[in-house]
Amino acid sequence: MNLRPRAAAIILNDANELLVLRHKNPQTGFEWWTLPGGGIEPEESVIDAIIREVKEECNLHCNPLRLIYMSEYVDYTINTHHLGMFFLATTDNIQDLKVGMDPEVEIQYIKECRFISEQEIKTSHIPIFPPVFREQFWEDLKMNFIGHEVYQHGQLQMEK
């Protein structure tokens, strides 16, 4: 089984909207929201991976501040155990926000990059991954992440 560590940024604008990417699988049409981030390269720090991924995917420079969530799930369909680290981050160039690209894939899945409100995420028919960002994140944010649950276990994508 492969191990895939991933790092992502939790970036909020002045209206407390969350920066998300909308992905769409071109074969299945399945859409989902996720935060900007991606795989950590060999010998790359988590912080450097977040900075690189946010620049590639959203054209923003970010400053990761602190770990907020850690998640994991196993996807037996691709024989991979995913580990995700989600850091609260700031940016000072929101005006430069635009859809970037994922240099790791030929066919681009990223279709949109924007800030989305709590209400829009909660009522969207499009799922967000990891699911903690649909509801629990907003409660944790209101409490300034004091006493929140850092570890978010995931589900298996498909049984063995």
HUNORSUL-V215381 format. One record per helix or strand. SS is the DSSP state (alpha for helix, beta for strand). FROM is the first residue (numbers start at 0). TO is the last residue. If there is no record, write none. Layout:
BEGIN
ss:from:to
SS:FROM:TO
SS:FROM:TO
END
This chain:
BEGIN
ss:from:to
beta:1:11
beta:17:23
beta:30:33
beta:36:38
alpha:45:57
beta:61:74
beta:79:90
alpha:93:95
beta:109:115
alpha:117:122
beta:126:128
alpha:130:132
alpha:135:141
beta:150:152
END
